[in-house]
Amino acid sequence: MTTVSSPALSKPKPARPGVAVSLSLLALAVVILMAIFGPLVFGLGNDLNPMMRLKPPSAIAWFGTDNLGRDVFVRTVSGARNSVTVGLCTAIVVLAIGGTLGVVAGYFNWVDRIVMRLADGLMAIPGILLAIALVSVLGGGLVTVIIAISVPEIPRTARLMRSVVLSIRELPFITAAISVGSSTPKILLRHIVPNAIGMLSVQATYVCAAAILSEAALSFLGVGTPPDVPSWGNVIASGKEYFRLAPWIIAFPGLLLSIMVLSINILGDRLRDRFDPRLAARRAS
């Protein structure tokens, strides 16, 4: 029986990473190390010291202290674990569910009609409002926050994968695979999914960045992680009433949050150029 192999849709030449990409990788490596070892080395930073409240950055407290005398540096470093965990777990959940739904919807027309109508309904609701509603119903906690952030992102990923699969489905090697009698699971797993995995990996970076921002927003509003579990969102929230007196409470975790999201987005752009050489060529010209 004749076998049909699906060619790679694009084989761009490998390029050396630029300065922005190298700095992004370095920043991500530092944040991940903070997330892994920060709480083990420094603790959670929940120790209260009223005598040290609202102290500016110094040799004793590098990022200053908050209104309860807690070390902002320790809380910022420890908060990296919560933010990174939410970002990675949300990306895995969204890609697993949204990617599967998108592949199935893009290949089967009857599934497409059902899944896309459900996706349209979910996307009509602002993501942050839907996340707040889910957290209010399910209660606080890290798992609840991951679920609440994942639900609005799943339909977006499903629509992206559907569009990619629709374009792949019309290519000649898919027609050839069908003509030689390849089964549907074989076509999906051997031909369509490998050629769609590139765009899915690009989407993973944007989902991770959006999840970190959403977690910070939920924690800032008081509906995310509990106050006794440091995250960049609730560290920033603790300083909102003291911004004029102690701007460092907001500045340092906000700066790390911005660097983290920017680094992930830069890597996402790099991956997009890697899997879409035509876009990279247009930028170069």
Rosetta silent file (secondary structure, phi, psi, omega in degrees, C-alpha in Angstrom):
SEQUENCE: MTTVSSPALSKPKPARPGVAVSLSLLALAVVILMAIFGPLVFGLGNDLNPMMRLKPPSAIAWFGTDNLGRDVFVRTVSGARNSVTVGLCTAIVVLAIGGTLGVVAGYFNWVDRIVMRLADGLMAIPGILLAIALVSVLGGGLVTVIIAISVPEIPRTARLMRSVVLSIRELPFITAAISVGSSTPKILLRHIVPNAIGMLSVQATYVCAAAILSEAALSFLGVGTPPDVPSWGNVIASGKEYFRLAPWIIAFPGLLLSIMVLSINILGDRLRDRFDPRLAARRAS
SCORE:     score description
SCORE:     0.000 S_00000001
   1 L     0.000  133.212 -176.982    0.000    0.000    0.000 S_00000001
   2 L   -70.559  135.602  177.354    1.365    3.380   -0.987 S_00000001
   3 L  -105.950  146.088 -178.909    2.251    5.682    1.880 S_00000001
   4 L  -119.536  126.341  177.642    2.010    9.427    1.705 S_00000001
   5 L  -106.791  138.499 -178.176    4.205   11.646    3.814 S_00000001
   6 L   -86.500  124.790  178.456    3.254   15.202    4.509 S_00000001
   7 L   -74.171  155.515  174.524    5.953   17.735    3.679 S_00000001
   8 L   -67.116  137.478 -176.743    6.760   20.518    6.043 S_00000001
   9 L   -67.423  -28.781  179.071    4.838   23.583    5.026 S_00000001
  10 L  -150.479  140.281  178.087    7.871   25.794    5.421 S_00000001
  11 L  -127.979   72.759 -179.058   11.576   25.176    5.891 S_00000001
  12 L   -68.955  152.054  177.803   13.057   28.533    6.734 S_00000001
  13 L   -71.168  137.874  178.579   16.781   28.878    7.104 S_00000001
  14 L   -63.556  138.482 -179.959   17.934   28.950   10.714 S_00000001
  15 L  -121.084  151.608  178.660   18.868   32.415   11.860 S_00000001
  16 L   -71.658  140.843  178.392   20.974   33.558   14.722 S_00000001
  17 L   -66.224  139.916  179.157   19.012   34.927   17.641 S_00000001
  18 L   -78.752  179.885 -179.103   19.116   38.700   17.925 S_00000001
  19 H   -64.256  -41.446 -178.864   20.022   40.742   20.954 S_00000001
  20 H   -61.821  -40.997  179.529   16.354   41.144   21.944 S_00000001
  21 H   -67.082  -41.755  179.591   15.805   37.386   21.834 S_00000001
  22 H   -63.622  -42.950  178.164   18.955   36.693   23.846 S_00000001
  23 H   -66.027  -35.980  178.192   17.978   39.234   26.489 S_00000001
  24 H   -64.957  -43.472  177.457   14.464   37.776   26.587 S_00000001
  25 H   -62.587  -39.981  178.418   15.813   34.279   27.151 S_00000001
  26 H   -64.307  -43.932  179.859   18.087   35.587   29.894 S_00000001
  27 H   -63.348  -42.021  179.209   15.194   37.426   31.588 S_00000001
  28 H   -65.660  -39.023  178.693   12.974   34.353   31.425 S_00000001
  29 H   -62.787  -41.865  179.690   15.742   32.168   32.826 S_00000001
  30 H   -63.948  -44.475 -178.669   16.213   34.552   35.767 S_00000001
  31 H   -65.580  -40.714  179.357   12.469   34.674   36.496 S_00000001
  32 H   -65.102  -40.032  175.763   12.133   30.882   36.296 S_00000001
  33 H   -63.118  -39.275  175.222   15.063   30.450   38.696 S_00000001
  34 H   -60.962  -42.754 -178.274   13.375   32.933   41.016 S_00000001
  35 H   -65.334  -35.023 -177.271   10.148   30.959   40.793 S_00000001
  36 H   -79.165  -47.852 -170.464   11.881   27.672   41.612 S_00000001
  37 H  -104.591  -14.329 -176.638   14.323   28.704   44.317 S_00000001
  38 H   -56.201  -56.303  179.796   12.965   32.049   45.572 S_00000001
  39 H   -62.811  -29.109  179.720   10.483   30.706   48.161 S_00000001
  40 H   -72.046  -34.520 -176.522   13.000   28.071   49.270 S_00000001
  41 H   -87.803  -45.751 -172.215   15.760   30.619   49.886 S_00000001
  42 H  -103.739  -13.559 -173.410   13.851   33.703   51.029 S_00000001
  43 L    83.684 -168.956 -177.714   10.497   32.317   52.195 S_00000001
  44 L   -91.235  -11.832  178.991    7.140   33.846   51.280 S_00000001
  45 L    75.798   28.518 -179.800    7.773   37.266   52.781 S_00000001
  46 L   -94.907    3.653 -179.421    4.729   37.221   55.066 S_00000001
  47 L   -71.309  125.530 -178.774    6.659   38.195   58.207 S_00000001
  48 L   -89.547  139.786  177.851    5.214   41.404   59.667 S_00000001
  49 L  -145.539   85.070 -176.169    7.482   44.085   61.079 S_00000001
  50 H   -57.044  -26.695 -179.937    5.546   47.275   61.965 S_00000001
  51 H   -70.235  -16.084 -177.437    8.768   49.067   62.902 S_00000001
  52 H  -111.173   17.291 -174.547    9.929   48.764   59.265 S_00000001
  53 L   -68.533  137.720  175.094    6.736   49.816   57.492 S_00000001
  54 L    57.670   37.803  176.039    7.015   51.907   54.305 S_00000001
  55 L   -85.582  139.716  179.483   10.813   52.037   54.374 S_00000001
  56 L   -71.171  168.456  177.965   12.502   52.978   51.068 S_00000001
  57 L   -55.763  137.133 -178.617   14.936   50.615   49.297 S_00000001
  58 L  -153.826 -176.945  178.009   18.102   50.080   51.312 S_00000001
  59 L   -67.248  -25.048  179.193   20.792   47.507   52.010 S_00000001
  60 L   -80.325  -46.458  178.353   18.434   45.819   54.460 S_00000001
  61 L  -124.353  101.545 -171.390   15.382   45.745   52.176 S_00000001
  62 L   -60.379  -37.207  179.328   16.490   46.023   48.543 S_00000001
  63 L  -104.328   14.511 -177.571   13.009   46.852   47.221 S_00000001
  64 L    79.801 -171.737  179.262   11.843   48.624   50.386 S_00000001
  65 E  -127.434  161.999 -179.014    8.980   47.508   52.626 S_00000001
  66 L   -96.636 -166.733 -174.734    5.196   47.745   52.407 S_00000001
  67 L   -69.739  -14.373  177.686    2.601   49.122   54.810 S_00000001
  68 L  -105.852    7.556  179.436    2.906   46.056   57.073 S_00000001
  69 L    81.514   11.461  179.868    6.692   46.061   57.155 S_00000001
  70 L   -81.351  145.428 -178.237    7.044   43.111   54.784 S_00000001
  71 E   -73.038  117.218 -177.654   10.083   42.955   52.521 S_00000001
  72 H   -67.689  -34.207  178.385    8.938   43.818   48.982 S_00000001
  73 H   -62.094  -46.803 -179.477   11.979   42.105   47.447 S_00000001
  74 H   -63.636  -42.912 -179.629   11.184   38.799   49.144 S_00000001
  75 H   -67.739  -34.970  178.411    7.493   39.029   48.212 S_00000001
  76 H   -68.784  -44.961  178.858    8.353   39.927   44.615 S_00000001
  77 H   -64.345  -42.954  179.796   10.804   37.047   44.247 S_00000001
  78 H   -69.391  -33.037  179.642    8.377   34.612   45.881 S_00000001
  79 H   -66.797  -18.573  178.213    5.495   35.926   43.793 S_00000001
  80 H   -61.478  -34.170 -179.170    7.288   34.839   40.626 S_00000001
  81 H   -61.813  -45.148 -178.221    6.408   31.200   41.415 S_00000001
  82 H   -64.587  -44.356 -177.534    2.683   31.894   41.436 S_00000001
  83 H   -67.198  -43.853  179.341    2.752   33.956   38.243 S_00000001
  84 H   -65.719  -40.949  178.982    4.943   31.505   36.313 S_00000001
  85 H   -61.301  -45.262  179.299    2.844   28.540   37.483 S_00000001
  86 H   -62.893  -43.774 -179.512   -0.375   30.196   36.336 S_00000001
  87 H   -61.890  -48.117 -177.660    1.135   31.120   32.963 S_00000001
  88 H   -68.494  -45.263 -178.318    2.540   27.673   32.193 S_00000001
  89 H   -65.473  -40.098  177.909   -0.459   25.696   33.459 S_00000001
  90 H   -63.501  -42.832  178.913   -2.913   27.920   31.608 S_00000001
  91 H   -61.084  -41.467  179.943   -0.934   27.552   28.380 S_00000001
  92 H   -65.451  -45.555 -179.289   -0.926   23.748   28.730 S_00000001
  93 H   -64.088  -46.170 -177.240   -4.665   23.561   29.478 S_00000001
  94 H   -65.332  -42.797 -178.974   -5.633   25.981   26.709 S_00000001
  95 H   -68.752  -37.121  179.932   -3.439   24.314   24.079 S_00000001
  96 H   -66.869  -47.835 -176.762   -4.621   20.827   25.006 S_00000001
  97 H   -80.885  -52.525 -178.427   -8.342   21.649   24.945 S_00000001
  98 H   -64.721  -39.472  178.210   -8.453   24.513   22.461 S_00000001
  99 H   -64.494  -42.209  178.629   -5.973   22.890   20.096 S_00000001
 100 H   -64.231  -45.703  178.612   -7.893   19.602   20.062 S_00000001
 101 H   -61.556  -40.036  179.771  -11.212   21.340   19.480 S_00000001
 102 H   -65.769  -40.841  178.860   -9.692   23.433   16.695 S_00000001
 103 H   -64.827  -45.879 -179.258   -8.208   20.424   14.905 S_00000001
 104 H   -66.513  -42.535 -179.782  -11.463   18.459   15.084 S_00000001
 105 H   -66.599  -34.781  179.983  -13.587   21.464   14.090 S_00000001
 106 H   -72.401  -23.074 -177.166  -11.319   22.277   11.163 S_00000001
 107 H   -97.191  -33.591 -178.209  -11.513   18.738    9.766 S_00000001
 108 L  -110.510  119.652 -175.432  -15.152   17.818   10.427 S_00000001
 109 H   -65.420  -36.627 -177.196  -17.732   20.295    9.173 S_00000001
 110 H   -70.574  -32.331  174.693  -20.519   19.152   11.501 S_00000001
 111 H   -71.512  -34.232 -179.279  -18.262   19.597   14.535 S_00000001
 112 H   -58.478  -44.517 -177.852  -17.219   22.978   13.193 S_00000001
 113 H   -62.774  -37.071 -178.451  -20.761   24.329   13.311 S_00000001
 114 H   -76.023  -50.322 -174.560  -21.218   23.327   16.957 S_00000001
 115 H   -65.026  -42.153 -177.072  -17.800   24.296   18.321 S_00000001
 116 H   -68.841  -33.059  177.329  -17.604   27.655   16.558 S_00000001
 117 H   -68.603  -39.007  175.431  -21.053   28.733   17.756 S_00000001
 118 H   -64.750  -39.726  178.887  -20.052   27.932   21.331 S_00000001
 119 H   -64.632  -40.470  178.130  -16.785   29.783   20.814 S_00000001
 120 H   -61.368  -39.198  179.221  -18.622   32.821   19.469 S_00000001
 121 H   -65.237  -42.585  179.550  -20.805   32.864   22.562 S_00000001
 122 H   -69.971  -37.283 -178.464  -17.842   32.724   24.950 S_00000001
 123 H   -73.298  -15.607  176.473  -15.852   35.314   23.014 S_00000001
 124 L   -72.840  -17.655  179.498  -18.773   37.739   23.203 S_00000001
 125 L   -95.788  129.027  176.421  -18.143   38.002   26.968 S_00000001
 126 L   -54.573  133.976 -173.395  -15.104   40.082   28.028 S_00000001
 127 H   -58.605  -43.392 -177.182  -12.445   37.686   29.260 S_00000001
 128 H   -68.060  -35.132  177.816  -11.693   39.439   32.548 S_00000001
 129 H   -68.342  -40.283  177.263  -15.404   39.652   33.449 S_00000001
 130 H   -64.423  -39.267  178.628  -15.878   35.963   32.694 S_00000001
 131 H   -65.216  -41.852  178.222  -12.824   35.127   34.811 S_00000001
 132 H   -62.719  -41.741  179.287  -14.133   37.207   37.725 S_00000001
 133 H   -63.449  -42.071 -179.590  -17.511   35.486   37.492 S_00000001
 134 H   -66.741  -40.989  178.007  -15.922   32.026   37.493 S_00000001
 135 H   -64.380  -37.999  179.133  -13.698   32.854   40.457 S_00000001
 136 H   -64.538  -35.942 -178.638  -16.739   34.195   42.347 S_00000001
 137 H   -78.563  -44.608 -173.384  -18.636   30.974   41.693 S_00000001
 138 H   -86.776  -16.761 -177.577  -15.803   28.482   42.220 S_00000001
 139 L    92.881  167.601 -178.077  -14.022   30.290   45.046 S_00000001
 140 L   -76.570  173.950  179.704  -10.414   31.448   45.365 S_00000001
 141 L   128.031  158.176 -176.362   -7.286   29.398   44.912 S_00000001
 142 H   -64.910  -43.573 -179.481   -4.596   28.737   42.340 S_00000001
 143 H   -63.500  -40.709  179.010   -6.515   25.985   40.510 S_00000001
 144 H   -63.415  -40.873  178.842   -9.598   28.171   40.288 S_00000001
 145 H   -63.270  -41.769  178.801   -7.576   31.045   38.848 S_00000001
 146 H   -62.613  -43.613  178.266   -6.081   28.749   36.187 S_00000001
 147 H   -63.565  -44.593 -177.124   -9.549   27.492   35.217 S_00000001
 148 H   -64.091  -36.112  178.876  -10.996   31.003   35.172 S_00000001
 149 H   -78.278  -32.073 -176.826   -8.232   32.310   32.902 S_00000001
 150 H   -70.148  -38.374 -174.472   -8.260   29.236   30.642 S_00000001
 151 H   -57.739  -47.664  178.817  -11.961   29.317   29.792 S_00000001
 152 H   -68.532  -23.370 -177.351  -11.873   32.650   27.874 S_00000001
 153 H   -84.805  -23.274 -177.196   -8.663   31.661   26.046 S_00000001
 154 H   -60.345  -48.252 -179.394   -9.850   28.250   24.822 S_00000001
 155 H   -62.946  -32.896  178.517  -12.232   29.561   22.094 S_00000001
 156 H   -65.929  -43.351  178.509   -9.551   31.902   20.714 S_00000001
 157 H   -67.584  -38.087  178.544   -7.064   29.056   20.404 S_00000001
 158 H   -62.327  -41.909  178.921   -9.734   26.797   18.914 S_00000001
 159 H   -65.606  -39.437  178.156  -10.543   29.383   16.220 S_00000001
 160 H   -63.334  -48.078 -178.883   -6.857   29.807   15.389 S_00000001
 161 H   -65.560  -35.514  177.092   -6.273   26.071   15.055 S_00000001
 162 H   -60.054  -45.509 -179.608   -9.450   25.697   13.013 S_00000001
 163 H   -64.831  -37.410  178.261   -8.220   28.258   10.486 S_00000001
 164 H   -66.648  -44.156 -179.015   -4.818   26.561   10.272 S_00000001
 165 H   -66.509  -37.163  178.251   -6.367   23.115    9.786 S_00000001
 166 H   -61.273  -38.430  178.528   -8.764   24.442    7.122 S_00000001
 167 H   -72.726  -36.440  179.299   -5.794   25.707    5.097 S_00000001
 168 H   -70.487  -36.173 -175.532   -3.826   22.472    5.562 S_00000001
 169 H   -61.044  -26.157 -177.991   -6.822   20.297    4.668 S_00000001
 170 L   -89.541   -0.077 -177.436   -6.893   21.705    1.134 S_00000001
 171 L   -77.127  155.149 -174.134   -3.243   20.939    0.360 S_00000001
 172 H   -59.973  -36.871 -175.181   -2.361   18.235   -2.202 S_00000001
 173 H   -69.916  -24.614  174.305   -0.704   15.798    0.206 S_00000001
 174 H   -71.002  -42.544  176.409   -3.905   15.582    2.277 S_00000001
 175 H   -61.153  -40.437  178.793   -5.877   14.780   -0.851 S_00000001
 176 H   -65.788  -40.299  178.925   -3.282   12.155   -1.754 S_00000001
 177 H   -63.153  -40.403  177.684   -3.458   10.617    1.709 S_00000001
 178 H   -66.206  -38.593 -176.084   -7.245   10.359    1.451 S_00000001
 179 H   -68.788  -27.255  179.510   -7.015    8.858   -2.045 S_00000001
 180 L   -90.970    5.079  173.401   -4.732    6.012   -0.912 S_00000001
 181 L    88.871   21.107  177.415   -7.140    5.102    1.885 S_00000001
 182 L   -65.304  140.413 -179.639   -5.422    6.549    4.950 S_00000001
 183 L   -72.059  159.129 -179.553   -7.664    6.514    7.995 S_00000001
 184 H   -60.906  -46.999  176.900   -8.909    9.753    9.530 S_00000001
 185 H   -58.108  -37.033  179.795   -6.903    9.365   12.774 S_00000001
 186 H   -66.836  -41.486  178.787   -3.775    8.709   10.726 S_00000001
 187 H   -63.270  -42.668 -178.835   -4.347   11.802    8.592 S_00000001
 188 H   -66.128  -46.187 -172.613   -4.915   13.943   11.657 S_00000001
 189 H   -80.676  -31.661 -174.817   -1.959   12.642   13.673 S_00000001
 190 H   -98.544  -22.813 -173.620    0.612   12.170   10.908 S_00000001
 191 H  -118.853  -46.617 -173.593   -0.196   14.965    8.487 S_00000001
 192 H   -82.954  -51.776 -176.519   -2.331   17.738    9.946 S_00000001
 193 H   -60.785  -45.625  179.064   -1.161   18.016   13.565 S_00000001
 194 H   -59.847  -32.812 -179.746    2.612   18.054   12.773 S_00000001
 195 H   -82.697  -14.538  178.224    2.075   20.868   10.270 S_00000001
 196 H  -100.069   -8.878 -174.125   -0.111   22.835   12.683 S_00000001
 197 H   -67.662  -25.423  179.512    2.087   22.428   15.750 S_00000001
 198 H   -63.453  -51.253  178.839    4.222   25.416   14.774 S_00000001
 199 H   -65.589  -30.064  178.215    1.391   27.927   15.014 S_00000001
 200 H   -67.778  -37.384  177.847    0.202   26.215   18.192 S_00000001
 201 H   -68.414  -35.017  175.080    3.583   26.792   19.821 S_00000001
 202 H   -64.136  -44.591  178.767    3.421   30.463   18.838 S_00000001
 203 H   -61.094  -32.026 -179.152   -0.046   30.693   20.368 S_00000001
 204 H   -61.282  -37.965 -179.726    1.315   29.119   23.550 S_00000001
 205 H   -65.906  -42.246 -178.611    3.604   32.104   24.163 S_00000001
 206 H   -69.997  -36.449  176.952    0.768   34.607   23.803 S_00000001
 207 H   -64.508  -42.131  179.490   -1.537   32.555   26.027 S_00000001
 208 H   -62.109  -45.652  179.254    1.169   32.340   28.693 S_00000001
 209 H   -63.884  -43.856  179.787    1.757   36.104   28.619 S_00000001
 210 H   -64.468  -36.063  179.758   -1.977   36.853   28.685 S_00000001
 211 H   -67.096  -39.459  178.348   -2.461   34.436   31.595 S_00000001
 212 H   -64.132  -41.970  177.514    0.248   36.134   33.660 S_00000001
 213 H   -66.314  -41.480 -179.204   -1.366   39.523   33.049 S_00000001
 214 H   -65.879  -39.790  178.040   -4.842   38.178   33.824 S_00000001
 215 H   -63.120  -41.283  178.166   -3.649   36.580   37.064 S_00000001
 216 H   -64.100  -39.585  179.172   -2.066   39.871   38.102 S_00000001
 217 H   -65.764  -44.075  179.359   -5.295   41.713   37.271 S_00000001
 218 H   -63.927  -43.353  179.003   -7.440   39.249   39.231 S_00000001
 219 H   -66.578  -36.224  177.751   -5.122   39.372   42.237 S_00000001
 220 H   -63.137  -36.910  179.450   -5.033   43.163   42.045 S_00000001
 221 H   -80.642   -6.769  177.582   -8.843   43.205   42.176 S_00000001
 222 L    87.735   12.721 -179.939   -8.811   40.838   45.150 S_00000001
 223 L  -117.404   14.004 -179.795  -10.427   37.852   43.425 S_00000001
 224 L   -99.805 -127.302  179.706   -7.275   35.938   42.512 S_00000001
 225 L   -70.254  152.338 -179.753   -4.840   34.133   44.747 S_00000001
 226 L   -60.891  153.238 -178.047   -5.255   34.560   48.541 S_00000001
 227 L   -61.304  -26.187 -179.156   -3.377   37.475   50.138 S_00000001
 228 L   -79.738   -4.518  175.724   -1.124   35.106   52.108 S_00000001
 229 L  -109.171  105.939 -174.996    0.228   33.656   48.837 S_00000001
 230 L   -63.234  136.224  168.922    2.445   36.327   47.229 S_00000001
 231 L  -144.403  161.220 -177.501    1.926   37.095   43.567 S_00000001
 232 H   -60.855  -31.665 -179.981    2.873   40.131   41.552 S_00000001
 233 H   -67.003  -49.093 -177.888   -0.766   41.167   41.390 S_00000001
 234 H   -78.316  -19.547  171.143   -1.477   41.235   45.114 S_00000001
 235 H   -67.865  -42.572  176.382    1.940   42.767   45.876 S_00000001
 236 H   -64.850  -40.394 -179.396    1.023   45.647   43.560 S_00000001
 237 H   -62.651  -33.688 -179.271   -2.455   45.803   45.106 S_00000001
 238 H   -67.733  -17.813 -178.357   -0.944   46.171   48.584 S_00000001
 239 L  -106.986    3.215 -175.722    0.773   49.376   47.492 S_00000001
 240 H   -66.310  -32.144 -179.355   -2.004   51.099   45.561 S_00000001
 241 H   -82.392   -9.906 -177.235   -3.132   53.175   48.563 S_00000001
 242 H  -120.641   25.954 -173.175    0.439   54.205   49.386 S_00000001
 243 L   -60.884  -41.429 -178.811    1.645   55.006   45.885 S_00000001
 244 L   -71.630  -32.486 -179.986    2.648   58.600   46.678 S_00000001
 245 L   -83.821  -38.108 -174.831    4.399   57.659   49.905 S_00000001
 246 L  -139.171   72.770 -178.392    5.957   54.370   48.781 S_00000001
 247 L   -65.583  -18.502 -178.628    5.968   54.006   44.974 S_00000001
 248 H   -66.246  -21.763  179.619    8.523   51.182   45.199 S_00000001
 249 H   -64.097  -34.967  179.364    5.807   48.761   46.360 S_00000001
 250 H   -91.952  -35.238 -170.326    4.242   49.000   42.892 S_00000001
 251 H   -64.535  -48.345 -172.662    7.313   49.847   40.810 S_00000001
 252 H   -71.224  -49.443  175.773    9.474   46.752   41.333 S_00000001
 253 H   -65.220  -33.488  177.005    6.866   43.977   40.911 S_00000001
 254 H   -65.093  -37.779  178.122    5.295   45.973   38.069 S_00000001
 255 H   -65.651  -43.688  178.220    8.686   46.200   36.349 S_00000001
 256 H   -64.378  -39.516  177.402    9.270   42.459   36.663 S_00000001
 257 H   -61.178  -44.035 -179.873    5.771   41.765   35.373 S_00000001
 258 H   -64.795  -43.290  179.789    6.390   43.995   32.341 S_00000001
 259 H   -63.735  -40.349 -179.802    9.777   42.417   31.615 S_00000001
 260 H   -62.785  -49.641 -177.943    8.300   38.913   31.881 S_00000001
 261 H   -66.844  -42.256  178.989    5.403   39.598   29.516 S_00000001
 262 H   -61.874  -41.937 -179.636    7.588   41.538   27.065 S_00000001
 263 H   -63.907  -42.108  179.116   10.165   38.724   26.955 S_00000001
 264 H   -64.674  -41.098  179.892    7.513   36.097   26.264 S_00000001
 265 H   -66.655  -36.687  177.228    5.992   38.225   23.483 S_00000001
 266 H   -64.129  -42.353  176.838    9.408   38.767   21.877 S_00000001
 267 H   -65.219  -35.755  176.522    9.981   35.006   21.838 S_00000001
 268 H   -63.357  -41.867  176.353    6.504   34.554   20.380 S_00000001
 269 H   -63.035  -38.083  178.227    7.342   36.964   17.551 S_00000001
 270 H   -64.460  -43.248  177.479   10.559   35.064   16.955 S_00000001
 271 H   -64.294  -38.683  179.227    8.694   31.769   16.735 S_00000001
 272 H   -63.178  -41.162  175.958    6.149   33.302   14.378 S_00000001
 273 H   -64.566  -33.749 -179.184    8.955   34.445   12.065 S_00000001
 274 H   -67.050  -39.370 -176.728   10.462   30.968   12.316 S_00000001
 275 H   -95.405   -7.240  176.354    7.286   29.222   11.209 S_00000001
 276 L  -132.833   79.876 -175.743    6.162   31.926    8.741 S_00000001
 277 H   -62.743  -24.896  178.871    9.245   32.935    6.697 S_00000001
 278 H   -64.916  -38.489  177.316    7.119   35.088    4.378 S_00000001
 279 H   -65.914  -40.770  178.454    6.262   37.389    7.302 S_00000001
 280 H   -64.125  -37.630  179.003    9.935   37.591    8.255 S_00000001
 281 H   -66.698  -39.272  178.149   10.846   38.461    4.652 S_00000001
 282 H   -64.794  -38.159  178.115    8.249   41.253    4.569 S_00000001
 283 H   -66.070  -39.547 -178.799    9.653   42.695    7.794 S_00000001
 284 H   -66.709  -32.552  179.848   13.186   42.544    6.438 S_00000001
 285 L   -79.509    0.000    0.000   12.179   44.378    3.280 S_00000001
